[in-house]
Amino acid sequence: MSEAKPSLVLYGVPFSQPVRAVLWLLFLKRMPFEMQLINPGSKGETGSRHPSYLEKNPAGTIPTIEDRETGFLLAESHAILAYLCNRHGWTDLYPAGAEERARVDWYLHYHHRNVRDASLGLVAPKIRKDLEIPEAMQSAARATVTRALGALETGWLSDSPYLCGDACTIADLSCYSELGQLQSEYTNVYDFTPFPSVSAWLERMHNVPAHDDVHTVLAELGDISQEAPSMERIVGANKSALSVLKQRLAEFGG
Ligand SMILES: N[C@@H](CCC(=O)N[C@@H](CS)C(=O)NCC(=O)O)C(=O)O
């Protein structure tokens, strides 16, 4: 049996929302890859602000992917999701038709300054104390998320089971990587009751293959609504998640 390492490397940690979106796509497609731990914001040797990582991604963010064979590097989760689908012909998740694809892109562009604020307003203040996010910024981010949920409720999810139609696409993977983490069985920091269509979609997303594997980190971390978790708890959750991910990866050659 060949001992060769997979050509694709994913840099990041399982707790990171955009990393989880990429992880989910790779797991769904049973694509062999190697995960290398890079800690967001850290200047240490395995940190996203270390010069060796900044050479790969000058923005110092995770995720980044690298193709060992060609040296090709790519960051920004949405660029990565689209590239992987283009490269491997995964048109089920990123439709080939110009209009269908444009609708997915529409959501992906919208995501950044809207749904993405879920992490800024609700999760990062408890997990990334180092960022010292001002209270005014947190509350503005929470207001943005509530507005975005209204748009999902009355727009994207008002008459279709998934964001862009009848099937799950990379738009759903990205959106869920933000909103899914807030649910009561995970961090429990947001009440979705006023948004029934979004709540039904969150439930539906649980049935997308590999959901549980990719969200082990959140199940391990548990409820943070009352108290910010200790660094040990966060590190422990990432470690447990990594070991589950590695077991699964071994099943499909990663
Ligand atoms: N727009 C980027 C966002 C990436 C991002 O914000 N990643 C966070 C971790 S969730 C990060 O790397 N932060 C680096 C830092 O805090 O210095 C993407 O979608 O990939």
The ligand as a Gaussian input file, in Angstrom:
#p B3LYP/6-31G(d) Opt

LIG

0 1
 N      -12.859000      35.736000       4.798000
 C      -11.995000      34.750000       5.368000
 C      -12.096000      34.814000       6.894000
 C      -11.072000      33.942000       7.544000
 C      -10.974000      34.217000       9.027000
 O      -11.435000      35.252000       9.510000
 N      -10.356000      33.303000       9.753000
 C      -10.066000      33.547000      11.138000
 C      -10.306000      32.321000      12.002000
 S      -12.008000      31.879000      12.017000
 C       -8.594000      33.898000      11.243000
 O       -7.790000      33.285000      10.584000
 N       -8.218000      34.899000      12.039000
 C       -6.842000      35.273000      12.142000
 C       -6.601000      36.214000      13.270000
 O       -7.469000      36.278000      14.148000
 O       -5.551000      36.818000      13.297000
 C      -12.374000      33.356000       4.845000
 O      -13.542000      33.151000       4.524000
 O      -11.498000      32.491000       4.743000

